[in-house]
Amino acid sequence: MATDYDAPRKTDEEINEDSIEELKARRMDKSSGVVDVDETELAESLELPGADLSNEELAVRVLPRQADEFTCSRCFLVHHRSQLARQRGDTLVCRDCAA
């Protein structure tokens, strides 16, 4: 949502009044709680446990880890060397896990 930084700011009291009025308006609008769901699209996106996926093919090309990449010992994701936070022996930790 775009923010108009030139518009006058509302006080906390005005914000609370606005949100109460919005809730009252939504309560009056009976169709606001109804969600338009395409059941066929929903059914196609579900994966059932134990489903036979033997005829499915891999849609992406998987590359082996490159020389300038490492596998984090905590999250087990492959990162570029620039994301390496610390290394102790064979233990490599990425910046996300070190934070």
C-alpha positions as CSV (number, residue, x, y, z in Angstrom):
1,M,0.0,0.0,0.0
2,A,1.3,3.4,-0.9
3,T,2.0,6.0,1.8
4,D,1.3,9.6,1.4
5,Y,3.9,11.3,3.5
6,D,2.4,14.8,2.9
7,A,-0.9,13.9,4.4
8,P,-1.6,15.1,8.0
9,R,-1.0,12.4,10.6
10,K,-3.8,11.0,12.7
11,T,-3.7,10.8,16.4
12,D,-4.0,7.5,18.2
13,E,-7.6,8.4,19.2
14,E,-8.5,9.0,15.5
15,I,-6.9,5.7,14.4
16,N,-8.9,3.8,17.1
17,E,-12.2,5.5,16.0
18,D,-11.4,4.7,12.3
19,S,-10.8,1.0,13.0
20,I,-14.0,0.7,15.1
21,E,-16.0,2.3,12.3
22,E,-14.4,0.0,9.8
23,L,-15.3,-3.0,12.0
24,K,-18.9,-1.9,12.3
25,A,-19.1,-1.4,8.5
26,R,-17.7,-4.9,7.9
27,R,-20.2,-6.4,10.3
28,M,-23.1,-4.8,8.3
29,D,-21.6,-6.1,5.1
30,K,-22.6,-9.8,5.1
31,S,-20.6,-10.7,2.0
32,S,-17.3,-9.6,3.5
33,G,-16.7,-12.9,5.2
34,V,-17.3,-15.0,2.1
35,V,-14.1,-16.0,0.3
36,D,-14.3,-16.9,-3.4
37,V,-12.4,-20.2,-3.6
38,D,-11.9,-22.1,-6.8
39,E,-12.3,-25.7,-5.6
40,T,-10.6,-27.3,-8.6
41,E,-7.5,-25.1,-8.2
42,L,-7.4,-25.8,-4.5
43,A,-7.7,-29.6,-5.1
44,E,-4.9,-29.5,-7.6
45,S,-2.5,-27.8,-5.2
46,L,-3.0,-30.3,-2.4
47,E,-0.5,-33.1,-1.8
48,L,-2.0,-36.1,-0.1
49,P,0.3,-38.2,2.2
50,G,1.2,-41.4,0.6
51,A,0.3,-40.2,-2.9
52,D,2.0,-42.0,-5.8
53,L,4.4,-39.4,-7.3
54,S,6.4,-42.0,-9.3
55,N,5.3,-40.5,-12.6
56,E,6.2,-37.0,-11.7
57,E,9.3,-35.4,-13.2
58,L,11.7,-32.8,-11.6
59,A,10.8,-29.4,-13.1
60,V,14.1,-27.7,-12.1
61,R,17.7,-28.4,-13.0
62,V,19.7,-29.2,-9.9
63,L,23.4,-28.3,-9.9
64,P,26.0,-29.7,-7.6
65,R,27.6,-27.4,-5.0
66,Q,30.1,-25.1,-6.7
67,A,33.6,-24.4,-5.5
68,D,32.6,-20.9,-4.2
69,E,29.7,-22.3,-2.2
70,F,29.3,-24.0,1.2
71,T,26.6,-25.9,3.1
72,C,25.6,-24.3,6.4
73,S,25.9,-26.8,9.3
74,R,22.8,-25.4,11.0
75,C,20.2,-24.9,8.3
76,F,21.8,-27.2,5.7
77,L,21.3,-24.7,2.9
78,V,23.9,-24.0,0.2
79,H,25.1,-20.4,0.3
80,H,27.8,-18.4,-1.5
81,R,31.1,-17.9,0.4
82,S,30.2,-14.3,0.9
83,Q,27.4,-15.5,3.3
84,L,29.9,-17.3,5.6
85,A,29.7,-15.9,9.1
86,R,32.2,-18.2,10.9
87,Q,34.2,-21.4,10.4
88,R,35.5,-23.7,13.1
89,G,37.2,-26.7,11.5
90,D,34.6,-28.3,9.2
91,T,31.7,-26.4,10.8
92,L,30.5,-23.6,8.5
93,V,27.7,-21.3,9.6
94,C,25.9,-18.8,7.4
95,R,25.1,-15.2,8.4
96,D,21.3,-16.0,8.9
97,C,22.0,-18.8,11.4
98,A,24.8,-16.8,13.2
99,A,22.5,-13.9,13.9
